[in-house]
Amino acid sequence: MCLCPLLTLRSQTATPEDSVDAPRISWQGLSHDATRTTLFVGMGRNHLYDSYLSPLDYSGLTLGIGSLSERQKRWAKGRITSFFRWNLNGTRAKKATGEGLLWDAEGELTYGLHYNRLPAPGLRVGVGGALGLHVGGTYSTRNGNNPAQGRAALEGAITGVADYHFRALKQRWQWRTQVDVPVAGLMFSPQYGQSYYEIFGLGHYDHNLRLAHPFNAPSVRIFSTLSLPFAHRRFAIGLDANIRQSHINGLKRHAWSTMLVISYTRTLKFLDR
């Protein structure tokens, strides 16, 4: 993102297929008979706080791997694209004093749709909705009674995407940014002071499945990359910022993860039936 304003850009010449009035829109490298898949790995920092396990903040190295696939649908004259994303993250975090460890893992599956427009040559913007499943857990090396905290959430989100194709240094580049904001869902959480043995061993349910919304679980994810042409392939560098927070059942938690990602994009063609 930082490189874009510094480059002398020349937008690609618009073609009839790039017009929003065309019978079918054809995106750069994306069509109804192809799936564009981006595989990425990332490394960064994660700032963790979980009042169920500790009253202190932890931070440490986080590693991630994932995939983002997009495909143009036949609906609405080709203006709708679908996407599917999965990713796994792992974190090893310490307190500021260096004592004690938190081991954290998070997995995500998300499927969504974007309704797209072409406001300028080479530029696509889209808005839509997505449904995501999040599962994970945190383990503390210092706790004896309740050493771990599990997580699960099913949530609907508002999602937006923008990508821009341009020419610079005699090459075709692409900048892409996607933002997902959860707006409603269901989240599992124990009550303050409630053990997992009480929930699953004794069956003492106490409103452990709660409605999550922006007022008790404000969260956002930003995934932005700048594609670099290299040897007839497309590699990219970018930023994956995943901010997840909740204050439910008397328990507070946040995970502020920021990773530098490196990705490789490939396009798979299918027979058009």
ABEGO torsion letter per residue (X at the ends): XAAAAABBBBBBBBBAAABAABABBBBBGBBAABBBBBBBBBBBBBBBBBAAABABBBBEBBBBBBBBBBBBBABGGGABBBBBBBBBBBBBBBBAAGBEBBBBBBBBBBBBBBBBBBABBGBBBBBEBBBBBBBBBBBBAABAABABBBBBBBBBBBBBBBBBBBBBGGBBBBBBBBBBBBABEBBBBBBBGBBAAAAAAAGBBBGABBBBBAAABBBBBBBBBBBBBBGGBBBBBBBBBBBBBBBBGGBBBBBBBBBBBBBBBBBBBBBBX
